[in-house]
């Protein structure tokens, strides 16, 4: 006689399969949202090229143009591969802004300032949004998971996960800013550049990993698009039945 207190082997297998599917879907969504490891590398390599060339040549213009040229090539490569346009252009615009700012100001450290300010603003945004009950991570990933804002009112477990993830991103990026800004104020450009390169990928990998942990343990998303399609089909069927009568 089967026990009603413990799940059967089939139920456990089903739960394990659902959990694996949820983790795989979460991983795929995170890679889509943040560009994957390739996207992380593409945001780091232009800065590496800039500081390497500036360390050798001590010429802001050569270093900035080389970094911008590489960023353009990486963006073109994404377009050729028909990757998402936002990943193709976001890095190019960021590097272009930093390059122009550095060349106009004559201070090589300013190549990194726009990205540092963006990181600091993003950190504050994550923390403030989590405190306000609209965690930024949920606003970013909700459309990717086809749940939009359903997690706020209909899926509280996912709201908790998004809040935790937003706190993780905010605190990690805030810690990164706490390291970089003192170097910008009191260090030289080579120190700032090499440290910024070193802090390019690891903090983001840690943030993505923590987000994956939180979301993989959360309830599955509610597919609001599927719900709307089902409602539309039901409405068409009712109309067809009414017409047939």
N, C-alpha and C positions, 0 to 999 in steps of 0.2 A: 504494500500500500504506500503510495507516495506521501511524503510529508508536506503538509500545508504551511509549515513554519519556515522551511528553507526552499530557495528556488531550485528548480530542476536543472539538470545539466544543459538542457536545451535553452532554458531561460537565461542561464548564465552565459551561454555561447552567444545568444542574441544580444545581450547587453554588451558583451565584449566587442561584438561586431559593430554595434551602434557607436560605442565609444571610439573604436578605431576610425570609423567613418567621420565622426565629429572632429577628431584630432587631425585627420587628413584634410578635411574641409577648412579647418582653422588655419592650418599651415599654408594651404594654397591661397587663402584669402590674405594672409599676412604678406606672402610673397608678392601678390598682385598689388596690394596697397603700398608697399614700401620698396618695390623694385627688386626684391631679392638680394642675394649676395652681390650680384653684378651691379645693381644700383648703388649699393654701399661703396663698392670699389670705385665706381665712376665718380662719386662725389668726393673721394679721397685722392685719387691719382693726380688731378690737376693741381691741387695744393702741394703735393709731393714734387711735381715737376717745377712749380714756381720756386719753392724754397731750395731745391737742388741747384737750379740754374742761378738763382740769386746768390747762393753761397759761393759759387765758382766765379761768376761774372760781375757780381755787384752792380747789375744793371736792371732797374725796375722794368723798363720797357721790354727788354728781351724776355725776361722771366714772365711778365704778364701776358705778352703776345703768345709765347709758347704754351702757357697754361690754357689760354683761351682757344688756341688752335687745336690742342688735344681734346678739349671739351667739345668743340664743334665736330671733330672727327667721331667722337664717341656718340654724339647725338645723331649724326648722319648714319652711323652704323645701326643704331636702333631703328631709324626710319626705314632703312633698307630691309631690315628683318621684320618690318611691320609691327614693331612693339608699340606699347602704349605711348601716345604722344606726350603725356605729362612727364614721363620719365625721360623722354628724349630732349625736352626743352627746359625742364626745371634746372638741371645742372648747368646748362649753357648760360641761362640768364643769370644764375648765381655767380658763376665765374666771370662773366662779362661785367657785371656790376662791380665785383671786387677789383678786376683788372683796371677798369676805367677810374675807379676811386683811387687806387694806388698811384696810377700814372698822373692824375690831375693833382693830387696832394703832394706827390714827391716823397711819400713815406711808404716804404714797402710793407710795413705792418698793416697798413690799411687795406691790403689785398684780402686779409682775413676778417676785417672788422664787420662787413655786412653779414657774413655767415655767422659770426659770433653773436651779433645782435639778434639775428633770426633765431638762433638756438636759445638765447635767453628769453626772447618773447614767446617762443613755443613752450618753454618750460613753465613760464608764468601762466600761459593759456591752459596747459594741461591741469595745473593745480587749481586755478580759479574755476575752471569748468567742472572739476570734480567736486569742489566745495559747493558750487551752485546747483548740483544735481543734474547737470547736462554734460557728463564726461566727454571730453573731446574725442577719446578713442572710440566711443560709441557712435559719434557723429561721422567719424571717418570710415569705420568698418561696417556700420549699419547697412548702407547701400550695397556694399560688397557682398554681404551675407543675405541680401534681398529682404532684410527685416526692417529697413528704414528706422523709424523711432518706436517700433512696437515694443522694444526692450524696456522703454521707460514705464509703461503702464501695464503691459500684459506679460512681461517676462522679467520679474524682479531679480531673478538669479543672474541674468545676463547684465542687468544694470550694475549689480554689485561687482561683477567681473570687469566690466568696462571702467568702473570707478577705480578699482584696484590698479588696473593697467594704466590709467591716466596718472594716478599718483606715482607709479613706478617710472613712467616716462618723464614726468615733471621733475622728480627728485634726481634722477640720473642726469638729465640735461642740466639741471641747476648745479649739480656737482661738477660737471664738465665746464660750465661757465665760471665757476669759482676757481678753477685751475687756470683757465685761459686768460681771463681779464687782468689778473695781476701781471702775467707775462707781457700782455699788450702794453700795460702802463710802465712797467719797470724793466722788462727784459728786452733783448734785441730781437730782430726779425728772424734770425736763424733759430733761436731758442723757441720762439713762438711757433714758427712754421713746423719744426720737427715734432714738437709736443702736440700741435693740432693734428698732424698726420697720425701720430700714435693714438690719439683719442678719436680718430674718425670712425673706425669700424667697431671696436670692442663695446663701447657704450650702447650703440644701436643694436648689436647682436644680443646684449644682455636685456635690453628693453623688449626686443621682439620675442626673446625666449620667455621672459616673464609674462608677456601678453599671451603667448601660446599656452603657458601653464594655466593661467587664470581662465581663459576661454575654453580650453579643453575640458575643464572640470565644471563648466557652467552648463545649464540646460541648452538644448539645441535651439537655434534661432527659429523664429516664426516667419515663414516665407509669405510675406504679405502680397507679393506679386502673384503667387500661386492662388492665394485666397481670392484676390480680385478676379483672376481668370476663371476660377470655379464659380464665383458669383455671377459673372457675365454669362457663362454657359448655362447656369441654372435659369437665369432670366430669359435667355433665348429659348430654352426648352419650354418655359411657362408660356411665352408668347406664341410659340408654335402650337402648343396644346390648345391655347385659347382660340387661335385662328382655325384650327381643325374642327372645333366645335361649331 
